[in-house]
Amino acid sequence: MDISVLKNWSAYAKEYDPLKAGSIDGTDTVAHDRAITRAINSHYEPPKSLKSHPSRTLFVARLGPKIDKQDLTDLVRLNP
């Protein structure tokens, strides 16, 4: 493996690429369905009335069914 690939590796995406995200191994070069084509052609503009800072948004996924908002609040408070 090329060492430059390892130097630039990150556990978090620095840039979102719908084509790579929609590929099982990240190597597709052509969109294989309309959803990926739509994602490639889309552009997100945050609402003007947004009070939070977009770069401070946390995406949380794959939680157990018994986790509620208070559990998440406690977790964030304990791990600043």
The 8 nearest C-alpha neighbors of each residue, nearest first, counted from 0:
[[1, 2, 4, 5, 3, 6, 8, 7],
 [0, 2, 3, 4, 5, 6, 7, 8],
 [1, 3, 5, 4, 0, 6, 7, 8],
 [4, 2, 6, 5, 1, 7, 8, 0],
 [5, 3, 2, 7, 6, 1, 8, 0],
 [4, 6, 8, 2, 3, 7, 1, 0],
 [7, 5, 3, 4, 8, 2, 9, 1],
 [6, 8, 4, 5, 3, 9, 2, 13],
 [9, 7, 5, 6, 4, 10, 3, 11],
 [10, 8, 11, 7, 12, 13, 5, 6],
 [9, 11, 12, 8, 13, 7, 5, 14],
 [12, 10, 9, 13, 8, 14, 15, 7],
 [11, 13, 14, 15, 10, 9, 16, 8],
 [14, 12, 11, 15, 9, 10, 16, 8],
 [13, 15, 12, 16, 11, 17, 19, 20],
 [16, 14, 17, 12, 13, 20, 19, 18],
 [15, 17, 18, 19, 20, 14, 39, 21],
 [18, 16, 20, 19, 21, 39, 35, 38],
 [17, 19, 21, 16, 20, 30, 22, 35],
 [20, 18, 25, 22, 21, 16, 17, 26],
 [21, 19, 17, 18, 22, 16, 25, 15],
 [22, 20, 18, 19, 17, 23, 35, 25],
 [23, 21, 25, 19, 24, 20, 27, 18],
 [22, 24, 25, 21, 20, 26, 19, 27],
 [23, 25, 22, 26, 19, 27, 20, 21],
 [26, 24, 19, 22, 23, 27, 20, 18],
 [25, 27, 24, 28, 19, 22, 23, 18],
 [28, 26, 29, 22, 25, 19, 18, 30],
 [27, 29, 26, 30, 18, 19, 25, 31],
 [30, 28, 27, 31, 18, 32, 36, 26],
 [31, 29, 32, 35, 36, 18, 28, 27],
 [30, 32, 29, 35, 33, 36, 27, 21],
 [33, 31, 34, 30, 35, 36, 37, 29],
 [34, 32, 36, 35, 37, 31, 30, 38],
 [35, 33, 37, 36, 32, 38, 39, 31],
 [34, 36, 38, 37, 33, 32, 30, 17],
 [35, 37, 33, 39, 34, 38, 30, 40],
 [38, 36, 34, 40, 35, 39, 41, 33],
 [39, 37, 35, 41, 36, 40, 17, 34],
 [38, 40, 36, 37, 41, 17, 35, 18],
 [41, 39, 37, 38, 36, 42, 35, 17],
 [42, 40, 38, 39, 37, 43, 36, 35],
 [41, 43, 44, 40, 38, 39, 37, 45],
 [44, 42, 45, 41, 46, 38, 40, 39],
 [43, 45, 46, 42, 47, 41, 53, 49],
 [46, 44, 43, 47, 49, 53, 48, 52],
 [45, 47, 48, 49, 44, 50, 43, 53],
 [46, 48, 49, 45, 50, 44, 51, 52],
 [49, 47, 46, 50, 45, 51, 52, 44],
 [50, 48, 46, 47, 51, 45, 52, 53],
 [49, 51, 48, 52, 47, 53, 46, 45],
 [52, 50, 49, 53, 55, 56, 54, 48],
 [51, 53, 55, 54, 50, 56, 49, 45],
 [54, 52, 55, 56, 51, 45, 49, 57],
 [55, 53, 56, 52, 57, 51, 58, 45],
 [56, 54, 53, 52, 57, 51, 58, 50],
 [55, 57, 53, 54, 58, 52, 51, 59],
 [56, 58, 59, 55, 54, 53, 60, 75],
 [59, 57, 56, 60, 55, 61, 54, 53],
 [58, 60, 57, 61, 62, 71, 56, 68],
 [61, 59, 62, 58, 63, 57, 66, 64],
 [60, 62, 63, 59, 64, 66, 58, 65],
 [63, 61, 60, 64, 66, 59, 65, 67],
 [62, 64, 65, 66, 61, 67, 60, 70],
 [63, 65, 66, 62, 67, 61, 60, 68],
 [64, 66, 63, 67, 62, 70, 68, 69],
 [67, 65, 63, 64, 70, 62, 68, 71],
 [66, 68, 70, 69, 65, 71, 64, 72],
 [69, 67, 71, 70, 72, 66, 73, 74],
 [68, 70, 72, 71, 67, 73, 66, 74],
 [71, 69, 73, 67, 68, 72, 66, 74],
 [72, 70, 74, 68, 73, 69, 75, 67],
 [71, 73, 69, 75, 74, 70, 76, 68],
 [72, 74, 76, 70, 71, 75, 69, 77],
 [73, 75, 71, 77, 72, 76, 78, 70],
 [76, 74, 78, 72, 77, 73, 79, 71],
 [75, 77, 73, 74, 78, 79, 72, 71],
 [76, 78, 74, 75, 73, 79, 72, 71],
 [79, 77, 75, 76, 74, 73, 72, 71],
 [78, 76, 75, 77, 74, 73, 72, 71]]
